[in-house]
Amino acid sequence: MKDYKCIYCGREIKNAGSLAVHQKECKLNPNRVIIPRKSNWNKNKGRKPWNAGLTKDTDERIKKQS
């Protein structure tokens, strides 16, 4: 497998597609493209799933299916 190197920071990347993305966003690239990230990507972290802990004794839908 051929390794690719970033021309800005010298980091080794495993494939050409990843290299292209890395070089676009590399911190040492003077013309880098800053891609905005979604602000709510992590909003559900730590929340309990709505169906966690449901059993046929506590929920009618599961009782029907069992």
mmCIF file of the N, C-alpha and C atoms, coordinates in Angstrom:
data_MODEL
# 
_entry.id   MODEL 
# 
loop_
_atom_site.group_PDB 
_atom_site.id 
_atom_site.type_symbol 
_atom_site.label_atom_id 
_atom_site.label_alt_id 
_atom_site.label_comp_id 
_atom_site.label_asym_id 
_atom_site.label_entity_id 
_atom_site.label_seq_id 
_atom_site.pdbx_PDB_ins_code 
_atom_site.Cartn_x 
_atom_site.Cartn_y 
_atom_site.Cartn_z 
_atom_site.occupancy 
_atom_site.B_iso_or_equiv 
_atom_site.pdbx_formal_charge 
_atom_site.auth_seq_id 
_atom_site.auth_comp_id 
_atom_site.auth_asym_id 
_atom_site.auth_atom_id 
_atom_site.pdbx_PDB_model_num 
ATOM 1   N N  . MET A 1 1  ? 0.850   -1.172  0.000  1.00 0.00 ? 1  MET A N  1 
ATOM 2   C CA . MET A 1 1  ? 0.000   0.000   0.000  1.00 0.00 ? 1  MET A CA 1 
ATOM 3   C C  . MET A 1 1  ? 0.898   1.238   0.000  1.00 0.00 ? 1  MET A C  1 
ATOM 4   N N  . LYS A 1 2  ? 0.587   2.174   -0.846 1.00 0.00 ? 2  LYS A N  1 
ATOM 5   C CA . LYS A 1 2  ? 1.376   3.392   -0.961 1.00 0.00 ? 2  LYS A CA 1 
ATOM 6   C C  . LYS A 1 2  ? 0.893   4.435   0.051  1.00 0.00 ? 2  LYS A C  1 
ATOM 7   N N  . ASP A 1 3  ? 1.833   5.022   0.750  1.00 0.00 ? 3  ASP A N  1 
ATOM 8   C CA . ASP A 1 3  ? 1.490   6.095   1.680  1.00 0.00 ? 3  ASP A CA 1 
ATOM 9   C C  . ASP A 1 3  ? 1.693   7.430   0.974  1.00 0.00 ? 3  ASP A C  1 
ATOM 10  N N  . TYR A 1 4  ? 0.846   8.367   1.286  1.00 0.00 ? 4  TYR A N  1 
ATOM 11  C CA . TYR A 1 4  ? 0.916   9.706   0.718  1.00 0.00 ? 4  TYR A CA 1 
ATOM 12  C C  . TYR A 1 4  ? 1.313   10.665  1.824  1.00 0.00 ? 4  TYR A C  1 
ATOM 13  N N  . LYS A 1 5  ? 2.008   11.742  1.471  1.00 0.00 ? 5  LYS A N  1 
ATOM 14  C CA . LYS A 1 5  ? 2.440   12.732  2.451  1.00 0.00 ? 5  LYS A CA 1 
ATOM 15  C C  . LYS A 1 5  ? 1.834   14.081  2.146  1.00 0.00 ? 5  LYS A C  1 
ATOM 16  N N  . CYS A 1 6  ? 1.376   14.759  3.196  1.00 0.00 ? 6  CYS A N  1 
ATOM 17  C CA . CYS A 1 6  ? 0.850   16.112  3.070  1.00 0.00 ? 6  CYS A CA 1 
ATOM 18  C C  . CYS A 1 6  ? 2.009   17.042  2.713  1.00 0.00 ? 6  CYS A C  1 
ATOM 19  N N  . ILE A 1 7  ? 1.803   17.884  1.724  1.00 0.00 ? 7  ILE A N  1 
ATOM 20  C CA . ILE A 1 7  ? 2.867   18.801  1.307  1.00 0.00 ? 7  ILE A CA 1 
ATOM 21  C C  . ILE A 1 7  ? 3.057   19.953  2.290  1.00 0.00 ? 7  ILE A C  1 
ATOM 22  N N  . TYR A 1 8  ? 2.103   20.148  3.190  1.00 0.00 ? 8  TYR A N  1 
ATOM 23  C CA . TYR A 1 8  ? 2.185   21.249  4.151  1.00 0.00 ? 8  TYR A CA 1 
ATOM 24  C C  . TYR A 1 8  ? 2.802   20.822  5.481  1.00 0.00 ? 8  TYR A C  1 
ATOM 25  N N  . CYS A 1 9  ? 2.336   19.704  6.043  1.00 0.00 ? 9  CYS A N  1 
ATOM 26  C CA . CYS A 1 9  ? 2.811   19.310  7.372  1.00 0.00 ? 9  CYS A CA 1 
ATOM 27  C C  . CYS A 1 9  ? 3.613   18.018  7.372  1.00 0.00 ? 9  CYS A C  1 
ATOM 28  N N  . GLY A 1 10 ? 3.632   17.279  6.271  1.00 0.00 ? 10 GLY A N  1 
ATOM 29  C CA . GLY A 1 10 ? 4.408   16.052  6.189  1.00 0.00 ? 10 GLY A CA 1 
ATOM 30  C C  . GLY A 1 10 ? 3.724   14.836  6.783  1.00 0.00 ? 10 GLY A C  1 
ATOM 31  N N  . ARG A 1 11 ? 2.488   14.957  7.199  1.00 0.00 ? 11 ARG A N  1 
ATOM 32  C CA . ARG A 1 11 ? 1.750   13.835  7.783  1.00 0.00 ? 11 ARG A CA 1 
ATOM 33  C C  . ARG A 1 11 ? 1.532   12.754  6.729  1.00 0.00 ? 11 ARG A C  1 
ATOM 34  N N  . GLU A 1 12 ? 1.706   11.492  7.120  1.00 0.00 ? 12 GLU A N  1 
ATOM 35  C CA . GLU A 1 12 ? 1.482   10.377  6.204  1.00 0.00 ? 12 GLU A CA 1 
ATOM 36  C C  . GLU A 1 12 ? 0.006   10.009  6.197  1.00 0.00 ? 12 GLU A C  1 
ATOM 37  N N  . ILE A 1 13 ? -0.550  9.903   5.002  1.00 0.00 ? 13 ILE A N  1 
ATOM 38  C CA . ILE A 1 13 ? -1.958  9.574   4.805  1.00 0.00 ? 13 ILE A CA 1 
ATOM 39  C C  . ILE A 1 13 ? -2.019  8.295   3.974  1.00 0.00 ? 13 ILE A C  1 
ATOM 40  N N  . LYS A 1 14 ? -3.010  7.442   4.225  1.00 0.00 ? 14 LYS A N  1 
ATOM 41  C CA . LYS A 1 14 ? -3.037  6.121   3.591  1.00 0.00 ? 14 LYS A CA 1 
ATOM 42  C C  . LYS A 1 14 ? -3.573  6.096   2.175  1.00 0.00 ? 14 LYS A C  1 
ATOM 43  N N  . ASN A 1 15 ? -4.453  7.015   1.792  1.00 0.00 ? 15 ASN A N  1 
ATOM 44  C CA . ASN A 1 15 ? -4.960  6.981   0.414  1.00 0.00 ? 15 ASN A CA 1 
ATOM 45  C C  . ASN A 1 15 ? -5.127  8.390   -0.146 1.00 0.00 ? 15 ASN A C  1 
ATOM 46  N N  . ALA A 1 16 ? -5.254  8.456   -1.457 1.00 0.00 ? 16 ALA A N  1 
ATOM 47  C CA . ALA A 1 16 ? -5.264  9.743   -2.152 1.00 0.00 ? 16 ALA A CA 1 
ATOM 48  C C  . ALA A 1 16 ? -6.486  10.590  -1.786 1.00 0.00 ? 16 ALA A C  1 
ATOM 49  N N  . GLY A 1 17 ? -7.620  9.974   -1.593 1.00 0.00 ? 17 GLY A N  1 
ATOM 50  C CA . GLY A 1 17 ? -8.826  10.725  -1.239 1.00 0.00 ? 17 GLY A CA 1 
ATOM 51  C C  . GLY A 1 17 ? -8.691  11.404  0.115  1.00 0.00 ? 17 GLY A C  1 
ATOM 52  N N  . SER A 1 18 ? -8.178  10.665  1.082  1.00 0.00 ? 18 SER A N  1 
ATOM 53  C CA . SER A 1 18 ? -7.965  11.239  2.414  1.00 0.00 ? 18 SER A CA 1 
ATOM 54  C C  . SER A 1 18 ? -6.914  12.340  2.378  1.00 0.00 ? 18 SER A C  1 
ATOM 55  N N  . LEU A 1 19 ? -5.920  12.159  1.542  1.00 0.00 ? 19 LEU A N  1 
ATOM 56  C CA . LEU A 1 19 ? -4.884  13.180  1.407  1.00 0.00 ? 19 LEU A CA 1 
ATOM 57  C C  . LEU A 1 19 ? -5.474  14.482  0.883  1.00 0.00 ? 19 LEU A C  1 
ATOM 58  N N  . ALA A 1 20 ? -6.334  14.386  -0.117 1.00 0.00 ? 20 ALA A N  1 
ATOM 59  C CA . ALA A 1 20 ? -6.943  15.585  -0.691 1.00 0.00 ? 20 ALA A CA 1 
ATOM 60  C C  . ALA A 1 20 ? -7.767  16.332  0.353  1.00 0.00 ? 20 ALA A C  1 
ATOM 61  N N  . VAL A 1 21 ? -8.536  15.605  1.141  1.00 0.00 ? 21 VAL A N  1 
ATOM 62  C CA . VAL A 1 21 ? -9.347  16.234  2.190  1.00 0.00 ? 21 VAL A CA 1 
ATOM 63  C C  . VAL A 1 21 ? -8.445  16.846  3.253  1.00 0.00 ? 21 VAL A C  1 
ATOM 64  N N  . HIS A 1 22 ? -7.404  16.101  3.661  1.00 0.00 ? 22 HIS A N  1 
ATOM 65  C CA . HIS A 1 22 ? -6.503  16.613  4.689  1.00 0.00 ? 22 HIS A CA 1 
ATOM 66  C C  . HIS A 1 22 ? -5.809  17.889  4.233  1.00 0.00 ? 22 HIS A C  1 
ATOM 67  N N  . GLN A 1 23 ? -5.286  17.892  3.019  1.00 0.00 ? 23 GLN A N  1 
ATOM 68  C CA . GLN A 1 23 ? -4.543  19.061  2.536  1.00 0.00 ? 23 GLN A CA 1 
ATOM 69  C C  . GLN A 1 23 ? -5.426  20.288  2.423  1.00 0.00 ? 23 GLN A C  1 
ATOM 70  N N  . LYS A 1 24 ? -6.696  20.087  2.078  1.00 0.00 ? 24 LYS A N  1 
ATOM 71  C CA . LYS A 1 24 ? -7.624  21.216  2.015  1.00 0.00 ? 24 LYS A CA 1 
ATOM 72  C C  . LYS A 1 24 ? -7.817  21.853  3.385  1.00 0.00 ? 24 LYS A C  1 
ATOM 73  N N  . GLU A 1 25 ? -7.827  21.014  4.437  1.00 0.00 ? 25 GLU A N  1 
ATOM 74  C CA . GLU A 1 25 ? -8.115  21.485  5.790  1.00 0.00 ? 25 GLU A CA 1 
ATOM 75  C C  . GLU A 1 25 ? -6.879  21.587  6.681  1.00 0.00 ? 25 GLU A C  1 
ATOM 76  N N  . CYS A 1 26 ? -5.692  21.309  6.154  1.00 0.00 ? 26 CYS A N  1 
ATOM 77  C CA . CYS A 1 26 ? -4.459  21.299  6.951  1.00 0.00 ? 26 CYS A CA 1 
ATOM 78  C C  . CYS A 1 26 ? -4.209  22.675  7.576  1.00 0.00 ? 26 CYS A C  1 
ATOM 79  N N  . LYS A 1 27 ? -3.860  22.666  8.858  1.00 0.00 ? 27 LYS A N  1 
ATOM 80  C CA . LYS A 1 27 ? -3.648  23.928  9.580  1.00 0.00 ? 27 LYS A CA 1 
ATOM 81  C C  . LYS A 1 27 ? -2.468  24.725  9.045  1.00 0.00 ? 27 LYS A C  1 
ATOM 82  N N  . LEU A 1 28 ? -1.523  24.058  8.404  1.00 0.00 ? 28 LEU A N  1 
ATOM 83  C CA . LEU A 1 28 ? -0.352  24.759  7.876  1.00 0.00 ? 28 LEU A CA 1 
ATOM 84  C C  . LEU A 1 28 ? -0.564  25.253  6.446  1.00 0.00 ? 28 LEU A C  1 
ATOM 85  N N  . ASN A 1 29 ? -1.692  24.941  5.841  1.00 0.00 ? 29 ASN A N  1 
ATOM 86  C CA . ASN A 1 29 ? -2.025  25.382  4.484  1.00 0.00 ? 29 ASN A CA 1 
ATOM 87  C C  . ASN A 1 29 ? -2.446  26.852  4.538  1.00 0.00 ? 29 ASN A C  1 
ATOM 88  N N  . PRO A 1 30 ? -1.731  27.744  3.862  1.00 0.00 ? 30 PRO A N  1 
ATOM 89  C CA . PRO A 1 30 ? -2.095  29.165  3.908  1.00 0.00 ? 30 PRO A CA 1 
ATOM 90  C C  . PRO A 1 30 ? -3.435  29.471  3.221  1.00 0.00 ? 30 PRO A C  1 
ATOM 91  N N  . ASN A 1 31 ? -3.869  28.616  2.313  1.00 0.00 ? 31 ASN A N  1 
ATOM 92  C CA . ASN A 1 31 ? -5.141  28.818  1.616  1.00 0.00 ? 31 ASN A CA 1 
ATOM 93  C C  . ASN A 1 31 ? -6.187  27.796  2.038  1.00 0.00 ? 31 ASN A C  1 
ATOM 94  N N  . ARG A 1 32 ? -6.110  27.355  3.289  1.00 0.00 ? 32 ARG A N  1 
ATOM 95  C CA . ARG A 1 32 ? -6.989  26.268  3.711  1.00 0.00 ? 32 ARG A CA 1 
ATOM 96  C C  . ARG A 1 32 ? -8.455  26.668  3.699  1.00 0.00 ? 32 ARG A C  1 
ATOM 97  N N  . VAL A 1 33 ? -9.277  25.655  3.519  1.00 0.00 ? 33 VAL A N  1 
ATOM 98  C CA . VAL A 1 33 ? -10.724 25.824  3.497  1.00 0.00 ? 33 VAL A CA 1 
ATOM 99  C C  . VAL A 1 33 ? -11.252 25.382  4.852  1.00 0.00 ? 33 VAL A C  1 
ATOM 100 N N  . ILE A 1 34 ? -11.947 26.262  5.527  1.00 0.00 ? 34 ILE A N  1 
ATOM 101 C CA . ILE A 1 34 ? -12.517 25.916  6.818  1.00 0.00 ? 34 ILE A CA 1 
ATOM 102 C C  . ILE A 1 34 ? -13.949 25.451  6.580  1.00 0.00 ? 34 ILE A C  1 
ATOM 103 N N  . ILE A 1 35 ? -14.191 24.192  6.886  1.00 0.00 ? 35 ILE A N  1 
ATOM 104 C CA . ILE A 1 35 ? -15.515 23.617  6.671  1.00 0.00 ? 35 ILE A CA 1 
ATOM 105 C C  . ILE A 1 35 ? -16.325 23.783  7.952  1.00 0.00 ? 35 ILE A C  1 
ATOM 106 N N  . PRO A 1 36 ? -17.453 24.474  7.871  1.00 0.00 ? 36 PRO A N  1 
ATOM 107 C CA . PRO A 1 36 ? -18.268 24.655  9.074  1.00 0.00 ? 36 PRO A CA 1 
ATOM 108 C C  . PRO A 1 36 ? -18.892 23.337  9.511  1.00 0.00 ? 36 PRO A C  1 
ATOM 109 N N  . ARG A 1 37 ? -18.836 23.068  10.769 1.00 0.00 ? 37 ARG A N  1 
ATOM 110 C CA . ARG A 1 37 ? -19.434 21.860  11.333 1.00 0.00 ? 37 ARG A CA 1 
ATOM 111 C C  . ARG A 1 37 ? -20.801 22.206  11.902 1.00 0.00 ? 37 ARG A C  1 
ATOM 112 N N  . LYS A 1 38 ? -21.685 21.241  11.924 1.00 0.00 ? 38 LYS A N  1 
ATOM 113 C CA . LYS A 1 38 ? -23.009 21.475  12.502 1.00 0.00 ? 38 LYS A CA 1 
ATOM 114 C C  . LYS A 1 38 ? -22.865 21.702  14.002 1.00 0.00 ? 38 LYS A C  1 
ATOM 115 N N  . SER A 1 39 ? -23.585 22.669  14.503 1.00 0.00 ? 39 SER A N  1 
ATOM 116 C CA . SER A 1 39 ? -23.452 22.999  15.915 1.00 0.00 ? 39 SER A CA 1 
ATOM 117 C C  . SER A 1 39 ? -24.179 22.015  16.817 1.00 0.00 ? 39 SER A C  1 
ATOM 118 N N  . ASN A 1 40 ? -25.113 21.251  16.290 1.00 0.00 ? 40 ASN A N  1 
ATOM 119 C CA . ASN A 1 40 ? -25.894 20.358  17.140 1.00 0.00 ? 40 ASN A CA 1 
ATOM 120 C C  . ASN A 1 40 ? -25.542 18.892  16.929 1.00 0.00 ? 40 ASN A C  1 
ATOM 121 N N  . TRP A 1 41 ? -24.368 18.581  16.395 1.00 0.00 ? 41 TRP A N  1 
ATOM 122 C CA . TRP A 1 41 ? -24.012 17.193  16.106 1.00 0.00 ? 41 TRP A CA 1 
ATOM 123 C C  . TRP A 1 41 ? -23.902 16.346  17.368 1.00 0.00 ? 41 TRP A C  1 
ATOM 124 N N  . ASN A 1 42 ? -23.682 16.964  18.502 1.00 0.00 ? 42 ASN A N  1 
ATOM 125 C CA . ASN A 1 42 ? -23.452 16.222  19.735 1.00 0.00 ? 42 ASN A CA 1 
ATOM 126 C C  . ASN A 1 42 ? -24.561 16.437  20.760 1.00 0.00 ? 42 ASN A C  1 
ATOM 127 N N  . LYS A 1 43 ? -25.699 16.942  20.339 1.00 0.00 ? 43 LYS A N  1 
ATOM 128 C CA . LYS A 1 43 ? -26.729 17.345  21.298 1.00 0.00 ? 43 LYS A CA 1 
ATOM 129 C C  . LYS A 1 43 ? -27.364 16.182  22.052 1.00 0.00 ? 43 LYS A C  1 
ATOM 130 N N  . ASN A 1 44 ? -27.357 14.976  21.487 1.00 0.00 ? 44 ASN A N  1 
ATOM 131 C CA . ASN A 1 44 ? -28.007 13.847  22.145 1.00 0.00 ? 44 ASN A CA 1 
ATOM 132 C C  . ASN A 1 44 ? -27.065 13.005  22.989 1.00 0.00 ? 44 ASN A C  1 
ATOM 133 N N  . LYS A 1 45 ? -25.812 13.432  23.106 1.00 0.00 ? 45 LYS A N  1 
ATOM 134 C CA . LYS A 1 45 ? -24.857 12.661  23.892 1.00 0.00 ? 45 LYS A CA 1 
ATOM 135 C C  . LYS A 1 45 ? -25.277 12.641  25.355 1.00 0.00 ? 45 LYS A C  1 
ATOM 136 N N  . GLY A 1 46 ? -25.332 11.442  25.911 1.00 0.00 ? 46 GLY A N  1 
ATOM 137 C CA . GLY A 1 46 ? -25.685 11.300  27.317 1.00 0.00 ? 46 GLY A CA 1 
ATOM 138 C C  . GLY A 1 46 ? -27.172 11.154  27.567 1.00 0.00 ? 46 GLY A C  1 
ATOM 139 N N  . ARG A 1 47 ? -27.994 11.359  26.561 1.00 0.00 ? 47 ARG A N  1 
ATOM 140 C CA . ARG A 1 47 ? -29.437 11.181  26.747 1.00 0.00 ? 47 ARG A CA 1 
ATOM 141 C C  . ARG A 1 47 ? -29.792 9.705   26.728 1.00 0.00 ? 47 ARG A C  1 
ATOM 142 N N  . LYS A 1 48 ? -30.795 9.369   27.474 1.00 0.00 ? 48 LYS A N  1 
ATOM 143 C CA . LYS A 1 48 ? -31.275 7.997   27.515 1.00 0.00 ? 48 LYS A CA 1 
ATOM 144 C C  . LYS A 1 48 ? -32.187 7.765   26.307 1.00 0.00 ? 48 LYS A C  1 
ATOM 145 N N  . PRO A 1 49 ? -31.987 6.678   25.555 1.00 0.00 ? 49 PRO A N  1 
ATOM 146 C CA . PRO A 1 49 ? -32.867 6.379   24.423 1.00 0.00 ? 49 PRO A CA 1 
ATOM 147 C C  . PRO A 1 49 ? -34.307 6.178   24.889 1.00 0.00 ? 49 PRO A C  1 
ATOM 148 N N  . TRP A 1 50 ? -35.257 6.539   24.033 1.00 0.00 ? 50 TRP A N  1 
ATOM 149 C CA . TRP A 1 50 ? -36.660 6.475   24.427 1.00 0.00 ? 50 TRP A CA 1 
ATOM 150 C C  . TRP A 1 50 ? -37.103 5.053   24.729 1.00 0.00 ? 50 TRP A C  1 
ATOM 151 N N  . ASN A 1 51 ? -36.456 4.051   24.131 1.00 0.00 ? 51 ASN A N  1 
ATOM 152 C CA . ASN A 1 51 ? -36.900 2.677   24.317 1.00 0.00 ? 51 ASN A CA 1 
ATOM 153 C C  . ASN A 1 51 ? -36.019 1.877   25.276 1.00 0.00 ? 51 ASN A C  1 
ATOM 154 N N  . ALA A 1 52 ? -35.109 2.531   25.962 1.00 0.00 ? 52 ALA A N  1 
ATOM 155 C CA . ALA A 1 52 ? -34.235 1.823   26.896 1.00 0.00 ? 52 ALA A CA 1 
ATOM 156 C C  . ALA A 1 52 ? -35.034 1.370   28.110 1.00 0.00 ? 52 ALA A C  1 
ATOM 157 N N  . GLY A 1 53 ? -34.885 0.100   28.450 1.00 0.00 ? 53 GLY A N  1 
ATOM 158 C CA . GLY A 1 53 ? -35.524 -0.422  29.653 1.00 0.00 ? 53 GLY A CA 1 
ATOM 159 C C  . GLY A 1 53 ? -36.972 -0.838  29.478 1.00 0.00 ? 53 GLY A C  1 
ATOM 160 N N  . LEU A 1 54 ? -37.502 -0.760  28.274 1.00 0.00 ? 54 LEU A N  1 
ATOM 161 C CA . LEU A 1 54 ? -38.881 -1.183  28.077 1.00 0.00 ? 54 LEU A CA 1 
ATOM 162 C C  . LEU A 1 54 ? -38.949 -2.709  28.075 1.00 0.00 ? 54 LEU A C  1 
ATOM 163 N N  . THR A 1 55 ? -39.927 -3.243  28.748 1.00 0.00 ? 55 THR A N  1 
ATOM 164 C CA . THR A 1 55 ? -40.139 -4.687  28.774 1.00 0.00 ? 55 THR A CA 1 
ATOM 165 C C  . THR A 1 55 ? -41.610 -4.956  28.476 1.00 0.00 ? 55 THR A C  1 
ATOM 166 N N  . LYS A 1 56 ? -41.937 -6.225  28.300 1.00 0.00 ? 56 LYS A N  1 
ATOM 167 C CA . LYS A 1 56 ? -43.334 -6.549  28.022 1.00 0.00 ? 56 LYS A CA 1 
ATOM 168 C C  . LYS A 1 56 ? -44.223 -6.269  29.229 1.00 0.00 ? 56 LYS A C  1 
ATOM 169 N N  . ASP A 1 57 ? -43.626 -6.154  30.395 1.00 0.00 ? 57 ASP A N  1 
ATOM 170 C CA . ASP A 1 57 ? -44.403 -5.819  31.590 1.00 0.00 ? 57 ASP A CA 1 
ATOM 171 C C  . ASP A 1 57 ? -44.691 -4.325  31.690 1.00 0.00 ? 57 ASP A C  1 
ATOM 172 N N  . THR A 1 58 ? -43.813 -3.505  31.092 1.00 0.00 ? 58 THR A N  1 
ATOM 173 C CA . THR A 1 58 ? -43.966 -2.059  31.245 1.00 0.00 ? 58 THR A CA 1 
ATOM 174 C C  . THR A 1 58 ? -44.488 -1.356  29.994 1.00 0.00 ? 58 THR A C  1 
ATOM 175 N N  . ASP A 1 59 ? -44.558 -2.066  28.857 1.00 0.00 ? 59 ASP A N  1 
ATOM 176 C CA . ASP A 1 59 ? -44.962 -1.402  27.631 1.00 0.00 ? 59 ASP A CA 1 
ATOM 177 C C  . ASP A 1 59 ? -45.906 -2.289  26.820 1.00 0.00 ? 59 ASP A C  1 
ATOM 178 N N  . GLU A 1 60 ? -47.038 -1.733  26.452 1.00 0.00 ? 60 GLU A N  1 
ATOM 179 C CA . GLU A 1 60 ? -48.069 -2.482  25.727 1.00 0.00 ? 60 GLU A CA 1 
ATOM 180 C C  . GLU A 1 60 ? -47.601 -2.911  24.335 1.00 0.00 ? 60 GLU A C  1 
ATOM 181 N N  . ARG A 1 61 ? -46.825 -2.073  23.643 1.00 0.00 ? 61 ARG A N  1 
ATOM 182 C CA . ARG A 1 61 ? -46.363 -2.398  22.281 1.00 0.00 ? 61 ARG A CA 1 
ATOM 183 C C  . ARG A 1 61 ? -45.483 -3.631  22.285 1.00 0.00 ? 61 ARG A C  1 
ATOM 184 N N  . ILE A 1 62 ? -44.600 -3.738  23.257 1.00 0.00 ? 62 ILE A N  1 
ATOM 185 C CA . ILE A 1 62 ? -43.706 -4.878  23.326 1.00 0.00 ? 62 ILE A CA 1 
ATOM 186 C C  . ILE A 1 62 ? -44.474 -6.123  23.755 1.00 0.00 ? 62 ILE A C  1 
ATOM 187 N N  . LYS A 1 63 ? -45.461 -5.940  24.590 1.00 0.00 ? 63 LYS A N  1 
ATOM 188 C CA . LYS A 1 63 ? -46.279 -7.070  25.041 1.00 0.00 ? 63 LYS A CA 1 
ATOM 189 C C  . LYS A 1 63 ? -47.019 -7.692  23.858 1.00 0.00 ? 63 LYS A C  1 
ATOM 190 N N  . LYS A 1 64 ? -47.523 -6.836  22.933 1.00 0.00 ? 64 LYS A N  1 
ATOM 191 C CA . LYS A 1 64 ? -48.216 -7.334  21.755 1.00 0.00 ? 64 LYS A CA 1 
ATOM 192 C C  . LYS A 1 64 ? -47.284 -8.138  20.848 1.00 0.00 ? 64 LYS A C  1 
ATOM 193 N N  . GLN A 1 65 ? -46.049 -7.682  20.706 1.00 0.00 ? 65 GLN A N  1 
ATOM 194 C CA . GLN A 1 65 ? -45.095 -8.315  19.798 1.00 0.00 ? 65 GLN A CA 1 
ATOM 195 C C  . GLN A 1 65 ? -44.520 -9.621  20.344 1.00 0.00 ? 65 GLN A C  1 
ATOM 196 N N  . SER A 1 66 ? -44.530 -9.786  21.649 1.00 0.00 ? 66 SER A N  1 
ATOM 197 C CA . SER A 1 66 ? -43.915 -10.982 22.226 1.00 0.00 ? 66 SER A CA 1 
ATOM 198 C C  . SER A 1 66 ? -44.875 -12.157 22.247 1.00 0.00 ? 66 SER A C  1 
# 
